[in-house]
Amino acid sequence: MSEVKTPKVSLVGAGPGSEDLITVRGLKTLQNADIILYDALISDELLSQANSNIPRIYVGKRCNQHSFTQDDINLLLVQNAYKYGHVVRLKGGDPFVFGRAHEEIEYVESFGIPVSIVPGVSSALAVPSSQGIPMTKRGVSSSFWVMTATKHNGSFSEDLKFAAQSSATMVLLMGIRKIAEIINEVSKYRSSITPIAIIQNGTMKNESCIISTLNTIQNSLSEIDISQPGIIVIGEVITDHPSFYEEEIQRVIHSYL
Ligand SMILES: C[S@@+](CC[C@H](N)C(=O)[O-])C[C@H]1O[C@@H](n2cnc3c(N)ncnc32)[C@H](O)[C@@H]1O
């Protein structure tokens, strides 16, 4: 007789990319799953640490190429909880940072299925941090502002304008395709020599990082692969990046050539 499983769902933050940046609780929960529904940006190395005999369903959404809509995902969570028992919904970074976690929780709980949350290390903090870029620094920046460049309807977020007028370190997610517009908008309010960093595939083997200033970043935009996830950081804290002054010297030399 097959064992009857009690349906439950765990929303687990997988961390920013590297498989060892999941939390201990996240990994334990993953290893206790009866089925995994996972996002884009979840590494194979992390998935390989789960029980290899359980089903895994990829439900990622990258660059508007959605394998499943949000409604499909909500339904899959409920159906699979009844079918298999413990569903682990593995989400990039932290589930509550641009992760639509609340929609999944509301839907699953409306069926009386319990949901638990395992926080994750958000890419918003971990990706700059792993590059040696602080979010705050005494006497330089006393706050940071994490935002997206575009709202859900595709329009440009007005928060960008407000953040640019503050002295906060700006951290932009999902902004790579809008980089030229972002630079243009921020340049209206901040000095042209404000440092900017663009970090793609942070904490992973194929990580890349461009360090520049608002007035010279245009020269580096061709190096960016817009199909890859990236974080844009704007603010004086970037001067702490090991290569900032090296790049700055190159920029000055080129301006005299
Ligand atoms: C839908 S948001 C989800 C964020 C996630 N919940 C978190 O806390 O990190 C996806 C965006 O996060 C950023 N992102 C996530 N992982 C990244 C990584 N390893 N390197 C650079 N950017 C990353 C990119 O801006 C990407 O478009």
The ligand as an ORCA input file, in Angstrom:
! r2SCAN-3c Opt
* xyz 0 1
  C      13.077     38.145    -10.836
  S      14.460     38.853    -10.046
  C      14.582     37.758     -8.674
  C      15.538     38.225     -7.613
  C      15.737     37.205     -6.499
  N      14.517     36.929     -5.801
  C      16.815     37.637     -5.508
  O      16.513     37.890     -4.345
  O      18.002     37.653     -5.911
  C      15.762     38.308    -11.131
  C      16.850     39.364    -11.259
  O      17.761     39.264    -10.176
  C      19.056     39.594    -10.626
  N      19.920     38.423    -10.427
  C      19.577     37.271     -9.846
  N      20.629     36.455     -9.743
  C      21.698     37.123    -10.264
  C      23.078     36.833    -10.442
  N      23.596     35.683    -10.030
  N      23.865     37.757    -11.021
  C      23.363     38.945    -11.421
  N      22.076     39.273    -11.281
  C      21.238     38.386    -10.709
  C      18.957     39.978    -12.091
  O      18.755     41.374    -12.153
  C      17.709     39.216    -12.495
  O      17.117     39.782    -13.629
*
